[in-house]
């Protein structure tokens, strides 16, 4: 099984990857548990909000699981980053309409902070899903 997963050797990256997986599987499941919440934050110009909420939940779960196996990790990471770009309009919509979303936070600043936090999450995904660079002592090259 370890060969299937090939988790990163460094503890920070290993923990970061596992936390990433748990976060996205949990967030995706939450789309099915609290569907109404996600429908409320959908910008009104997007069609079929119910279906979009469910689809984004499915892809969050698939991405969260997909980052675990070594063979799918990089592409699952790309998929999660694309998904975060796709849901960015919901965060922008919340920031532009803070009164409508006071049930989340009464501070307009917190709604705006979600946007840079989303970009930090993209960096987290990229960092956690990139292949590790072997140390020089691990390579078989002459002179290493």
C-alpha positions in Angstrom: 0.0 0.0 0.0 2.9 2.4 0.7 4.1 1.8 -2.8 0.6 2.7 -4.0 0.5 6.0 -2.0 4.2 6.8 -2.0 3.6 9.6 0.6 6.2 12.3 0.7 9.3 11.5 2.8 9.4 14.9 4.7 7.0 15.1 7.5 5.8 18.6 6.7 4.8 17.6 3.2 3.3 14.3 4.3 1.2 16.0 7.0 0.3 18.8 4.5 -0.9 16.2 1.9 -2.9 14.2 4.4 -4.5 17.4 5.8 -5.3 18.5 2.3 -7.0 15.2 1.6 -9.1 15.4 4.8 -10.0 19.0 4.2 -11.3 18.5 0.7 -13.1 15.3 1.3 -14.8 16.9 4.3 -15.6 20.1 2.4 -17.0 18.1 -0.5 -19.1 16.0 1.8 -20.4 19.2 3.4 -21.8 20.2 0.0 -24.3 17.3 0.4 -24.9 17.8 4.2 -25.4 21.6 4.0 -26.5 22.1 0.4 -28.7 25.0 1.3 -25.7 27.0 2.7 -23.8 26.6 -0.6 -26.8 27.5 -2.7 -27.1 30.8 -0.7 -23.6 31.8 -1.6 -23.9 31.1 -5.3 -23.9 34.2 -7.4 -27.4 34.7 -9.0 -26.0 34.8 -12.5 -24.9 31.2 -12.4 -27.4 28.7 -13.7 -28.7 25.6 -11.9 -27.1 26.4 -8.5 -28.3 23.1 -6.9 -26.5 21.0 -9.6 -23.4 23.2 -9.4 -23.2 22.8 -5.6 -23.4 19.0 -6.0 -20.9 18.8 -8.8 -18.4 21.0 -6.9 -18.9 18.7 -3.9 -18.2 15.6 -6.0 -15.1 17.1 -7.4 -13.8 18.2 -4.0 -14.2 14.6 -2.7 -12.6 13.2 -5.9 -9.7 15.6 -5.6 -9.2 15.0 -1.9 -9.0 11.3 -2.5 -7.1 11.7 -5.8 -4.1 13.5 -4.0 -3.4 10.3 -2.0 -2.2 7.8 -4.7 1.1 8.8 -6.1 0.0 8.2 -9.7 -2.9 10.6 -9.6 -1.5 13.2 -7.1 -0.2 15.8 -9.5 -3.4 15.8 -11.7 -5.7 15.8 -8.7 -3.8 18.8 -7.5 -4.3 20.6 -10.8 -7.9 19.7 -10.6 -8.3 21.1 -7.1 -6.6 24.3 -8.2 -8.9 24.6 -11.2 -11.9 23.9 -8.9 -10.8 26.7 -6.5 -10.7 29.1 -9.5 -14.2 27.9 -10.5 -15.7 28.7 -7.0 -13.9 32.0 -6.7 -17.0 33.9 -8.0 -18.9 32.7 -4.9 -16.2 34.3 -2.6 -16.2 37.5 -4.6 -20.0 37.6 -4.5 -19.9 37.3 -0.7 -17.3 40.0 -0.4 -19.4 42.4 -2.6 -22.6 41.7 -0.6 -21.5 41.5 3.0 -24.9 42.4 4.4 -26.5 39.4 2.6 -23.9 37.2 4.2 -23.8 38.5 7.7 -24.9 35.0 8.8 -21.3 33.9 8.0 -19.6 37.0 9.4 -20.7 40.5 10.4 -17.3 41.8 9.3 -17.0 42.7 5.6 -13.2 42.4 6.0 -13.5 38.7 6.7 -15.5 38.2 3.5 -12.7 40.0 1.5 -10.0 37.9 3.3 -11.6 34.7 1.9 -10.2 35.7 -1.5 -6.5 35.8 -0.7 -7.0 32.8 1.6 -8.3 30.9 -1.4 -5.0 31.7 -3.3 -3.0 30.5 -0.3 -5.0 27.3 -0.4 -4.0 27.0 -4.1 -0.4 27.3 -3.1 -0.9 24.7 -0.4 -2.4 22.3 -3.0 0.5 22.9 -5.4 3.1 22.5 -2.7 1.6 19.3 -1.3 1.1 17.6 -4.7 4.4 18.3 -6.4 6.9 15.4 -6.6 9.6 15.6 -4.0 13.0 16.4 -5.3 15.4 13.6 -4.2 18.4 14.7 -2.1 21.8 14.4 -3.8 22.7 11.4 -1.6 19.6 9.6 -2.9 20.5 9.9 -6.6 22.5 7.3 -8.5 24.4 9.9 -10.6 28.2 9.7 -10.6 29.8 12.4 -8.4 26.8 12.7 -6.1 
